[in-house]
């Protein structure tokens, strides 16, 4: 099969006008066993617990993972206290319950539904690491790309053990909502991209009292008037399981390119016992960029 593909592509490259070569292949797919999918990120300061509870679908199954699972039974304990007031509303975060999330909360969840094996998971809301300062630098023109402005930032050492971070760039004009859908990149090898806009990195207390790093934000977002426009960096300290999930998802997403340049399939990590998805936690610290 690989040899035929190789020789078939050569005349296409030479002629430039032969179009696509299609071949029909029969694949014997195993029957898909549907499981409960749980996706949630608990954030310090949130006043509601939001859970996305759905069922998995096979490649040939009809339906959408966004349809929700309306008949699920949710049991959640925060620091041993049972939270029993979950309501189903549909949508991506379809199960909600009033509860204020705090740093240090230990959360366990168990979910069952008719026709499915019960699933469970747990997480702890991490202690936030301080984002000490942030400042704009010069403009990096790159190699024919959109100009990018440097953003230097200084991070305190993590409070305890190894910590995992998601870094976001945000802008806000007075009287308007904060916008965080702004692209960050970095040339530093240990800072990894996170789809679609953010970057992530790890840190330990032994890496010094402070560390200054640099990321790049597209100059495209600085066009137009700057009046009353404030820029911020947001440092989210996240659970390891969530960090592994979002950093892996970048490669999972980019490797799905529908051509010969797409990469190998990337298995996604999960901390849901007997199911799929991710149950994570985060706390954050924000500073204005000078």
C-alpha positions, 0 to 999 in steps of 0.5 A: 500500500505504501509503495503504491501511494509513493509512486502514485504521487510522483506524476501528480507532483510533476504534472500539477494538474492530475487532481486527486487519486481516490481509492475505496477501501473496506474496513472492518470496524469493531462495535463501539461500546458507548461510555459516559464522558465527563468534562469539567474544569473547576476554578477557584472563585466559581459559584457554580459547579458545571459538569459536561456529561455526555456519552461517547459515539463510535465512528459510524454512530449517529448523534453528537457528543454535545447532546448531553445525557439527561438521565445521569445520577451525579454524586459529588463530594467536596472535602467529604460534603455531599453536593446533591443539588445538580440540575440538568439544563442541556448544552456543553456544561449541562449539569450545574449545582450552586457551590463556591469553589476554593483553593485546596478543595478536594473534589470527588465525583461519581456518575451513573446512568441506565445502560452505562457503567458508572464512572468516577474521578477526583481532583484538587484545586491547586494553590495559585502561583503569583504572576509578579509582573508583565511588560511589553518589549519590542516587535519581532518581525519573524520570517514573513509572518505577522509582526508579533510584540514581545511580552516579558513576564516574571513568575514567582516559584510555585508554593509547593511541589511541581506546578503546571500552568496555562498562560493567557493574554487578555484585553479589555476596554472600559465598560466592555467584557474582557477578551481572551481569544488572542493568540500567544506563541513562544520561541522558548522550547519548554513553553508549549502551545495549547489549542487554540490561543494559549501556551503552557509550561511547568515549574518547580521551586528549585528553579530559582526565586523568580523566573522571567520569560517571554511570549509573543502576541500577534501585532494584529491585535494592536491595530486601531485606537489604544484609548482605554484599552488595557492588556493583561496576562493571566496565569492559571495554575492547573491540575496535572491531569488537566495540563496533560490533557490540554497540551496533548490536545494541541497535537491531537488537533493538528495531527488531524489535517486531512492530507498526507501531511497529517501526523500520527493519531494522538491518544488523549489522556483521561482521568475518568475511571471507566469512561472518557474525558477530563476532570480538572481544577485551576486557580489564577492570578492576573496582572496588567501589562505595563 
